[in-house]
């Protein structure tokens, strides 16, 4: 998959071929028990005595009301000497929490898992998943514990989860801990994605634990308090479908509809409405990823949220020079999850999701498959529409014309052939609407500047056909073309300073810059620059 990226023109590189979709029969029975492990871990069904329950979050937990086979009840492992790194004050207020209280010693202990807030019902959720195309019947939260759910200021239900908080029944021999580097990466990148306007999990807080984590080397331990509108994944549905547990699939679907797609229960065919909604959300999400050069890195089905949010940042990265075949993840050796493959993989994952819903779509399997195929066939046009609309906005086009796809494709092709920085090109193009204005800054990005000179007259003729003035178009382009993204070399430098030197000033500064990605920030102009040759990051790691 994706091996012919260079043989296709960029204009068609992301077209998803719906006719290739195939639905598999049910996966068979995989009955794995984790309840005995939970009992063995704690010695009883109560939480360890060192976890005090004194401070109140406004928890109103719905997932913990589902049957016990959906999760294991397990408390976080108490951190030995927690120390606060950061509290996201704006997000805390959005959730109805007091950020000053979260920075107190008691609040930090809750963030680090040493203290359990009143009302918390900590659980590790069960899920399965296809990992690089291979099905694993039981995965689950191996280093994450859902503390509970709160209703935010907008009336929206949000999960609060600790990542790196210790072993669970799903740790599969791991320690359940997180090293400092991956925690900082997810904090920075998830908050950058939120500032870019892309649906994502959020970082509420981070703390070091005072412990040493054993990976390839010894590293400081840390915990991330993560917020999501849901942590239910495609793999969560697969967990029950693989066991032939249709009632479990139904209960999970009802939960997701009630929580994330409230229009679906009242539809004529509720479970088809759910499938349609998840497909639409993912089509829009992946198109938005491509607009900022984001590469998830590990788009396994257990890393795809049915709520349509970006989740599980592991070895994620942002593309510098434009190339659809770009891969950073050290474990993606064949490029399955390359930048340009993400739409097709999204459809593949959604096909796995549709398989789990077959018994709910129709009692007759053939009719159910037909209905699922019909739903899945909408992904390609939905994605292509969102992708094309995104490119038009990046080019400053306010109307739609048939030739726009070829115009954008021509630019992307020239960029791929000339190692052009994706982010800088579109940002600088806003100042090149008139010949001679800003041309030099754009030409400088091309190995062969003639490629730009051959393309730009067509763009100028196209924008001249619209009534907007230069200032209006420039403002519109700058509102969708960021100046700042989490450049990989900047993220790695920030992590190195924190891990090796205990210096969190680069983390704070990078986070501040990325909180305003569309604003010119002259004092931080160096954060917009691509890496020098010696600064290039060639591989990213998941940190597990």
N, C-alpha and C positions, 0 to 999 in steps of 0.2 A: 504494500500500500504506500503510495506516494513516491515510488522510485522513479516515476516519469515526470516529476515536477518540472525539471528543467526543459523537457521536451514540449511542454504546453506553454502557451502564452499566458502571462499573468492575468489577462482578462478572463480566461476560462479556468484558471488554476483552482478556483474554489467552488466550481459548480458541482453540486452533489447529485450523483446519479441515482434517483429514486428507484429505477428499475432493478438496481443491484440489491435492493433490500430483500432479505430472506428471513422468515421467522422460523425458529427452531421449535421442535416439540418440547413438552415439559422436560425438565432436567432430571427428573427422577428423585428418589428419596435420599437425603443426606441427614441423618438424625445424629446430632452431636449435642451432648449435654454439658452445660457449663455451670449448672446450679451447685453441683457438689464442690467444684473448684472454689466458688465464692464462700461456701461454708468452711472449707479447709483454710482459706486465706485468713479469715477473720476469727475463726474458732467458734463463731456463733452468728446469729443474724443481727447482732448489734454492732455499732461502730466502735472503733478503738477508743479507749478511755481518754487518751491524750487530746482527742479532738473535742474542744468545748463547743457548746451550742448556745451562744449568747446574743449574737448580733443578728438583726432582722433585715432580710431582703424582702421586698413585697412579692414573694414567690406565689405563683398560682400554677401548679404543675399539672399538665394534661398527659404528657407522654408516660409519666409514672403511674397513671391510672389505667394504662393498657395492661393486658395480661403479662404475667411474669416472664413468659418466654420471649418477650420483646427486649429484655435487658437483664443485666445482673445488678443487684444492689451492692455497691462497694464504695467505701469511703476513700477519699484521697489519702495518699501516704503523707504523713506530717513532715513538712520541710524542717530541717534541723535549725537553720539560722536565716530565715527569709529577710531579704532586703529589697525594698522597692526600687524598680527601675523607672517606671512611668505609669501614670494614670491618665487615661483619655478623658479629660474633664468634660468636654462637650458631649461625648457619648454617654458618660455617666449621668449628666443632667437629662439627656434625651430619654434615658431609661428610668428616670425618677429616682436616681441614687444621689447621695451626697458625696461629691468628689473629695471634699476635705476629710470626711469620715474614712473614705477608702485609703487615704494616705496615712491615716493613723496607724499605730502599731497593730491594733486589732484588725483594721481593714487589710493591712498587708498580710497578716496571717491567714485571712480568708482567701486573698488572692493567691497565696502560695500553697493553700491546702492544709495549713497547720490548724486552722480553726474552721469549724463548720457553722455557717450562719443559720439562725433559726428559720425554719420553713424550708430549708434545703432537703431534697430527697435525692442524694447523689446516686447516679446510675451510669453504667457503661452499656451502651446500646449494641445490639447484635446486628450484624449485616454480613453479607457475602460479597462476591464481586469477581468480575473478569479483570485479571491483572495481565496486561500485555496480551490479551486475547485468551488467556487460560483461566478457566473457572475455578475459583477457590470457594468451597461451600460455607466456610466459616472464617470470617475475619473479625469484625467488630472493633470497638474502641479499645485499642491495645495500650494507648497512653493518653487517653482523654476520658474525663468524667464529667457528665452533665450535672451541674449543681441544681438546676431548676430553671423555671421560666418566669419571666416578668412581663407585665403589660406596660409598654412604653407610653410616653406622653401623647402619642398619636393613637393610642388604643390598639397598637399592634403587639402581638405576642412575640417575645424574643427569648431564645435560649441563652443561658450563660454557662459556658463550659470551660473547664480547666484542661489545658493541654500540657502534658509532661508531669502529671500529678501522681504517677506511680502505677504499679501493676494492676491489671484487671484480669478477669477470666479469659480475655481475648489477646493477651500480650504475647502468646506463642513463644514463651521462653525469654522474651525481652524484659528489660527492667521497667518499662513504662515511663521512663524519665525523658526529659528533653534537655539537650545542650543549649547553651546560651545563644550560639550563632543562629540556629534555625528559628528560635523564638524571636530574635531581633529581625530576621529576614521577614517572617510572617507579619510582625507588627508593622514594619515599614511598608511592605508591598501591599498588604490589605488596606491600610489607611491611604496609601497613594491611589489605589484603585477606587476607593470611595470618593476621593477628591476629584478623580477623573470622571466621576458620574457612572461608574460601572457597578452593577449589583455585586455585592461581595459580603462575606463574613467580615466582622470588624474586630479590632483589638481594643478591649476595655482597659487592660492593664498587663504589666509584666513585672516579674520579680525574680531575683536570683534566689536559690534555695540554700546556699551555703554548703552544697554537696559537690563532690567531684563525680563526673559522669565518664564512664569508660566507653570510648568508641575506638577509632583507630589510634587515638591518643587520649590523654586525660584532659577533660574539659569541664568548665564550670557549669553547674546545672541551673536550670531556669524553668519557670512556668509562665504560660500565656493564658490570660483570661480572655476567652473568645466569645463573641456574640454573633448569633445568626437568627434569621427568621425561622430556620428549621435546620436540623442536622440529619434529616431523613435523606437517604441517597437512593439511587437506582439499585445499588447493592443491598439496601435494606429490604426492598421488595423481593430481590432475588433470594434472600435468605429464606423467606417463607415459601416462595414458589418452588425452590429446589427440594423442599421437604413435602411437597404436595399439600401444604397447609393453606388451602384456599380461604378459609375463614380468617387466617392471619393476614393474608393479602387484603382481604376486604376491610378488616378493621384498620389496617394501615392506610389504605386508600381513603377511607372515611375520615381518618384523622387528618390526613394531608389536605383533603378538600375543605374540611371545616376550618383549618388553620390558614392555608395559603391560597386557596381558590374557592372562596365562599359562594361564588356563582354556580359552581358545579353541582352541588347536591340538589338544586332546584331544576336542573336541566332535564330534558326528556330522557336522555341517556347519561346519567351522572358519570359513569366510569369512562365513557368515551369523551365526555367534556373534560375530565381530568387529564386524559392522555393528550387531547388537543392542546390544553393549557400548558402542559409541561413541554411539549414539542415547540410551541410558540415561544416560550420563555427561553429555551436553550438556543433556538435559532437567533433570537435577538442578542443573547449574551455572547455567543461566539463571534457574531459579526462585530460586536463592540470590542472584543479582544483584538481582532485583526486591525481595527482602526488605530490602536495605540501600539501595535507591535508586540503584544503580550503572547507568551508561550507558556502554557500551563505546565508542561513537562511530563505529567503522569495522568493522562485522562482515562484512568481505569474507571470502571462503572461504580466502584466504591468511592470515587472522588468526584462524582457528579451529583450535585444537590437537585432534588426534584423541585425545590423552591426557586430555581433559576438564579442562584447566587454562585459566585466564584468561591470555591472552597478548597482547602488543603493545598497550601502554597509550596510545600516541599522544595523541589528543584526548579521552581518557576524562574523565568528570566524575561527580559525585554530585548528585542532585536535591535542591534545598532544598524549595520548595513543591511539593506533590504535584500532578502533571499528567502523565497518560500520554503526552501529545504532546511532552514535554520533549526538546529537542535542544540540545546545546552545540557539537558539532563544526562548525567553520567550513566544512568541505567537504561536509557533509550538508545541502545546501540544500533538499531536498524532504522531509526527515524520514524517509528510508528506515530509518534506524537509531535512531529515537526510542525512548525508554524502553519504551513499551508495544508497540512493534513487534518487540522482541528475540526473543520466543518464535517468532513466525512466520518471522522471518529465520533463526533457528536451524534450523527445519525445512527452509527453502529450501536452506540450506547443506548440510544432511544429505542432501537429495535429490541434490545434486550429488555428494556422497561416494558415495552408493549407485550412481549412474551409473557411476562408475569401477570398481566391484566387479562389475558385471553379468557379465563373462566368467568370473569366478571363482565366481559363485553357481550358474550352470547353463549348460551348452553351448547349450541352446535359449534364444534371446533372450526369447521370450514368457514362458517359465517363469521366467527370471531376473528379468524385470520384475515378474512377479507376486510372486515371493519378496521382491523389494526393496520393493514396495508394502506387502506384509504387514508387513515390519519397520518401515517408516516410519509405518504406521498406529498404532504403539505410542507414538510421540512425544507426541501430544496427551494421552492419559490419563496417561502417566508425568509429563509436565510439570504437568498440572492437579493430580495427586495431590501432587506436591512443593510446588506453589504453595499449595494449600489447606492442607496441613499446616503450611507456614511461617506462613501467616496465623493459623491457630489458635494456634500457639505465641506469636506476637506479641500475641495477644489474651488469653493466659493460659489457654487452654482445654486441658484434659488429655484429653478424650474427643472423639469425633467425632459430630456430629449433622447431619442433613440441612439444618437451617436455618442452619448456621454460614456457608455461602457467602453467603447473603443478609445476614446480620449484618455480615460483613466488607465486602461490597459496599456496604452502606448507609453505612458509615463512610468508605470510600474515595470514594464519590460526594460526601458532605458535605465531605470534605477538598478535593476537586478544585474544588468550587464556592466554597470559602472560603479558598483560597490558604494552606492549613495546611502547616506545615513537617512533612515526612514523619518525620524522625528524632525530633524533639522530641515529636511527638504520641504515638508508641508508648512512648517512654521515660517520659513523664509519666503515661501511662494506668495504669502499674503502681501509682501512688499515689492513684488515684481509684476504688478498688474499692467504697468506701462513700460514699454521698451526703454531700457536704460535705467529704470528704477529698480534697484535691488538685484539686477541680473548677475552682477559679479559674485555676490554672496551665494547665489544658487549655482552658478557655473562651477564655482570652486569645489562643490561637492562631488562633481563627476570626474572620473578618470579621463574621459573624453568629453570635454565641454560641448563639442559639436552635437552630441546626442540631445542635450538640453536645447540648444539653439534650433534643432530640427523640430522639436516638439512644441515649444512655447508659443509660436505664432497661432497654432490651432486653438490653444487655450485662450489666448487673448481675443481671438475672433469670437469664440464661444461666449465669454463673459461680456463682450461688447454688445451682444444681442439681448442682454438683460438690462433693465432700467436702473439698477442700483448703482450708486456712486462708489468711488474708490474707498472712501472712509467706511461706508456701510459694509462693503464686502470685506475689507480688512478686519473689521471688528468681528464679523461673523466667522471668518476663517480662524482668527485667533481664539475664538470661543470654543472651537472644536479641535484645534491642533495645538497640543500642549508644547510649552517650551521645556518642561521638566518631566522626566520619567525616572523611575528608579534604575538608573544606569547600573549595569552589573558591576562594573569596577568600583563605583561609589558604594554600592551595597557591601561588596567584599571588604573594601577599606574600612568601612564603618564597623563591620563585624570583627575585623582584625584588631582594631583599636580597643574594642570592648573586651574581647577574649584575651588578648595578649597583654594589654596594659591596664585593663580596668577603666578605660577612658570612654565615657558615654557622651562626651561633647559632640563627636561626629554624628552619633545616632540622633541626638536632639536637633542638630542643625539640619541634617538630611530630612528628618521628619518635618521640620518647619518649612523648608523649601518646597517639599512635595505636597504640602497642604494647600499650596496655591499654584497648581501646575500651569494654569493658563495666563498667569500674570508675569510681566517682565519684572525681573528682580536683579537689577544691574549689579548689586553687590555680591550676588551669587551666580553670576553669569557662567563661571567655570563648571557649575553643576549641569549645564546644558550641553557641554561639549562631549563628543564621543571619546572613547579611550585612545590614548597613544598606543602604539604597537606593543610596548612592554606592559601596558595596563590591561590588555584584552583578557577577558574571562572566557575560557574555552569550554568549561564544564561546570555544572552546578550539581549539588548533592542534596539528597533528601534529609539527611541528618538523623535517620532512625537508627 
